[in-house]
Amino acid sequence: MFDTLEQARMVAQRNRRQGDFIAEMTIPVNGPIRYVRWGKNPGHHTLWGDPDECLARVTNIFPVFPATEELPDGNAF
């Protein structure tokens, strides 16, 4: 989990095995999902929570490579 789409996208583009999409979540401060700032990447957080609760907090889905960007092999997405 990252603070911004840009942070998540930068990491996901460097680590292609993580998937082709980024899920945006809205997590209440005092809700059932716990989170803590963790790791070497700026804005990265680790989450703990029931999978159904996490899924219910997804508010949007974004591609790792927007349509106007090129894939690492030089092909357009």
MDAnalysis code that builds the backbone (N, CA, C; Angstrom):
import MDAnalysis as mda
import numpy as np

u = mda.Universe.empty(231, n_residues=77, atom_resindex=np.repeat(np.arange(77), 3), trajectory=True)
u.add_TopologyAttr("name", ["N", "CA", "C"] * 77)
u.add_TopologyAttr("resid", np.arange(1, 78))
u.add_TopologyAttr("resname", ["MET", "PHE", "ASP", "THR", "LEU", "GLU", "GLN", "ALA", "ARG", "MET", "VAL", "ALA", "GLN", "ARG", "ASN", "ARG", "ARG", "GLN", "GLY", "ASP", "PHE", "ILE", "ALA", "GLU", "MET", "THR", "ILE", "PRO", "VAL", "ASN", "GLY", "PRO", "ILE", "ARG", "TYR", "VAL", "ARG", "TRP", "GLY", "LYS", "ASN", "PRO", "GLY", "HIS", "HIS", "THR", "LEU", "TRP", "GLY", "ASP", "PRO", "ASP", "GLU", "CYS", "LEU", "ALA", "ARG", "VAL", "THR", "ASN", "ILE", "PHE", "PRO", "VAL", "PHE", "PRO", "ALA", "THR", "GLU", "GLU", "LEU", "PRO", "ASP", "GLY", "ASN", "ALA", "PHE"])
u.atoms.positions = np.array([
    [0.853, -1.154, 0.000],
    [0.000, 0.000, 0.000],
    [0.905, 1.224, 0.000],
    [0.562, 2.201, -0.834],
    [1.323, 3.449, -0.915],
    [0.405, 4.641, -0.704],
    [0.998, 5.754, -0.310],
    [0.238, 6.983, -0.096],
    [-0.371, 7.511, -1.384],
    [0.344, 7.381, -2.507],
    [-0.135, 7.957, -3.767],
    [-0.098, 6.942, -4.897],
    [-0.908, 7.192, -5.901],
    [-0.900, 6.363, -7.111],
    [0.471, 6.416, -7.776],
    [1.077, 7.581, -7.810],
    [2.385, 7.730, -8.453],
    [3.443, 6.862, -7.775],
    [3.436, 6.819, -6.437],
    [4.391, 5.967, -5.716],
    [4.147, 4.495, -6.034],
    [2.897, 4.076, -6.004],
    [2.559, 2.680, -6.295],
    [2.927, 2.329, -7.729],
    [2.648, 3.215, -8.649],
    [2.928, 2.962, -10.059],
    [4.429, 2.830, -10.307],
    [5.234, 3.686, -9.681],
    [6.677, 3.625, -9.877],
    [7.241, 2.276, -9.421],
    [6.806, 1.805, -8.263],
    [7.270, 0.513, -7.756],
    [6.746, -0.630, -8.627],
    [5.476, -0.579, -9.002],
    [4.878, -1.649, -9.821],
    [5.531, -1.741, -11.198],
    [5.925, -0.615, -11.773],
    [6.574, -0.643, -13.084],
    [7.963, -1.271, -13.005],
    [8.613, -1.160, -11.858],
    [9.931, -1.786, -11.679],
    [9.806, -3.256, -11.316],
    [8.676, -3.667, -10.789],
    [8.459, -5.042, -10.322],
    [7.254, -5.638, -11.034],
    [7.412, -5.983, -12.282],
    [6.305, -6.407, -13.141],
    [5.571, -7.640, -12.629],
    [6.218, -8.488, -11.864],
    [5.545, -9.714, -11.397],
    [4.436, -9.424, -10.393],
    [4.319, -8.193, -9.918],
    [3.286, -7.845, -8.947],
    [1.918, -7.651, -9.587],
    [1.861, -7.603, -10.900],
    [0.568, -7.503, -11.562],
    [0.455, -6.299, -12.468],
    [-0.678, -6.175, -13.146],
    [-0.896, -5.143, -14.156],
    [-1.788, -3.998, -13.679],
    [-2.330, -4.107, -12.476],
    [-3.263, -3.098, -11.995],
    [-2.958, -2.706, -10.556],
    [-3.392, -1.497, -10.201],
    [-3.232, -0.959, -8.851],
    [-4.625, -0.664, -8.317],
    [-4.908, -1.161, -7.126],
    [-6.202, -0.892, -6.488],
    [-6.062, 0.298, -5.548],
    [-6.966, 1.242, -5.687],
    [-7.025, 2.371, -4.764],
    [-8.002, 2.009, -3.649],
    [-7.591, 2.268, -2.408],
    [-8.442, 1.951, -1.253],
    [-8.644, 3.198, -0.402],
    [-9.797, 3.287, 0.229],
    [-10.065, 4.321, 1.223],
    [-10.186, 3.620, 2.560],
    [-9.250, 3.932, 3.461],
    [-9.195, 3.235, 4.743],
    [-9.410, 4.242, 5.875],
    [-10.483, 4.083, 6.648],
    [-10.724, 4.987, 7.772],
    [-9.642, 4.847, 8.846],
    [-9.331, 5.953, 9.507],
    [-8.284, 5.968, 10.532],
    [-8.596, 4.991, 11.662],
    [-9.799, 4.959, 12.147],
    [-10.151, 4.097, 13.278],
    [-10.997, 2.901, 12.869],
    [-10.826, 2.426, 11.636],
    [-11.604, 1.302, 11.141],
    [-10.986, -0.039, 11.484],
    [-11.522, -1.116, 10.922],
    [-11.064, -2.465, 11.239],
    [-9.756, -2.860, 10.551],
    [-9.264, -2.058, 9.614],
    [-8.008, -2.356, 8.924],
    [-6.898, -1.555, 9.594],
    [-5.870, -2.263, 10.036],
    [-4.719, -1.605, 10.664],
    [-3.627, -1.409, 9.620],
    [-2.839, -0.374, 9.791],
    [-1.735, -0.109, 8.867],
    [-0.602, 0.597, 9.605],
    [0.610, 0.417, 9.093],
    [1.784, 1.061, 9.666],
    [2.757, 1.391, 8.538],
    [3.422, 2.523, 8.634],
    [4.465, 2.904, 7.678],
    [5.581, 1.889, 7.812],
    [6.010, 1.315, 6.665],
    [6.977, 0.224, 6.725],
    [7.739, 0.135, 5.424],
    [9.010, -0.230, 5.486],
    [9.803, -0.518, 4.303],
    [10.666, 0.643, 3.852],
    [11.456, 0.365, 2.807],
    [12.421, 1.355, 2.316],
    [11.817, 2.334, 1.313],
    [10.686, 1.992, 0.723],
    [10.084, 2.865, -0.290],
    [9.271, 3.982, 0.373],
    [9.466, 5.226, -0.074],
    [8.691, 6.338, 0.494],
    [7.189, 6.105, 0.316],
    [6.426, 6.369, 1.362],
    [4.976, 6.257, 1.287],
    [4.423, 4.854, 1.406],
    [5.287, 3.844, 1.638],
    [4.825, 2.456, 1.712],
    [4.275, 2.143, 3.103],
    [3.161, 1.403, 3.132],
    [2.534, 0.972, 4.382],
    [2.204, -0.513, 4.283],
    [2.222, -1.185, 5.425],
    [1.769, -2.571, 5.502],
    [0.387, -2.571, 6.145],
    [-0.514, -3.388, 5.596],
    [-1.901, -3.469, 6.079],
    [-2.162, -4.817, 6.741],
    [-3.048, -4.793, 7.739],
    [-3.572, -6.010, 8.344],
    [-5.077, -5.859, 8.436],
    [-5.777, -6.861, 7.956],
    [-7.228, -6.800, 8.050],
    [-7.880, -7.974, 7.361],
    [-9.128, -8.138, 7.629],
    [-9.922, -9.180, 7.006],
    [-9.965, -8.932, 5.488],
    [-9.713, -9.948, 4.667],
    [-9.738, -9.754, 3.214],
    [-11.037, -9.145, 2.690],
    [-12.165, -9.543, 3.251],
    [-13.441, -8.973, 2.799],
    [-13.534, -7.487, 3.141],
    [-13.018, -7.096, 4.306],
    [-12.996, -5.683, 4.693],
    [-12.096, -4.890, 3.736],
    [-10.945, -5.465, 3.398],
    [-10.025, -4.794, 2.470],
    [-10.682, -4.628, 1.102],
    [-11.299, -5.674, 0.601],
    [-11.964, -5.614, -0.699],
    [-13.072, -4.562, -0.717],
    [-13.787, -4.463, 0.380],
    [-14.871, -3.481, 0.462],
    [-14.359, -2.046, 0.418],
    [-13.076, -1.836, 0.712],
    [-12.495, -0.490, 0.726],
    [-11.897, -0.075, -0.624],
    [-11.906, -0.966, -1.616],
    [-11.383, -0.624, -2.949],
    [-12.341, 0.368, -3.608],
    [-11.790, 1.512, -4.025],
    [-12.615, 2.568, -4.615],
    [-12.330, 2.786, -6.096],
    [-11.207, 2.265, -6.589],
    [-10.856, 2.444, -7.996],
    [-9.763, 1.456, -8.370],
    [-9.637, 1.181, -9.659],
    [-8.582, 0.314, -10.191],
    [-7.887, 1.082, -11.321],
    [-6.547, 1.087, -11.292],
    [-5.757, 1.787, -12.312],
    [-4.762, 0.830, -12.951],
    [-4.478, 0.981, -14.241],
    [-3.439, 0.168, -14.867],
    [-2.058, 0.626, -14.399],
    [-1.138, -0.316, -14.296],
    [0.242, 0.029, -13.952],
    [0.833, 0.907, -15.045],
    [0.560, 0.566, -16.287],
    [1.012, 1.352, -17.432],
    [-0.204, 2.010, -18.082],
    [-0.390, 3.316, -17.867],
    [-1.505, 4.001, -18.541],
    [-1.391, 3.861, -20.054],
    [-2.477, 4.037, -20.743],
    [-2.540, 3.808, -22.196],
    [-1.515, 4.619, -22.974],
    [-1.053, 5.742, -22.465],
    [-0.114, 6.573, -23.200],
    [1.349, 6.215, -22.940],
    [1.615, 5.258, -22.058],
    [2.983, 4.880, -21.751],
    [3.375, 3.634, -22.525],
    [4.691, 3.404, -22.608],
    [5.191, 2.220, -23.287],
    [5.593, 1.167, -22.257],
    [5.439, -0.082, -22.650],
    [5.889, -1.191, -21.835],
    [7.407, -1.286, -21.923],
    [8.067, -1.981, -20.981],
    [9.526, -2.104, -20.994],
    [10.092, -2.659, -22.302],
    [9.320, -3.447, -23.054],
    [9.821, -4.013, -24.314],
    [9.667, -3.042, -25.485],
    [9.182, -1.814, -25.217],
    [9.067, -0.811, -26.255],
    [7.714, -0.769, -26.946],
    [6.851, -1.714, -26.657],
    [5.516, -1.733, -27.268],
    [4.584, -0.806, -26.501],
    [3.633, -0.245, -27.203],
    [2.652, 0.622, -26.555],
    [1.657, -0.234, -25.791],
    [1.165, 0.277, -24.692],
    [0.169, -0.421, -23.875],
    [-1.205, -0.049, -24.367],
])
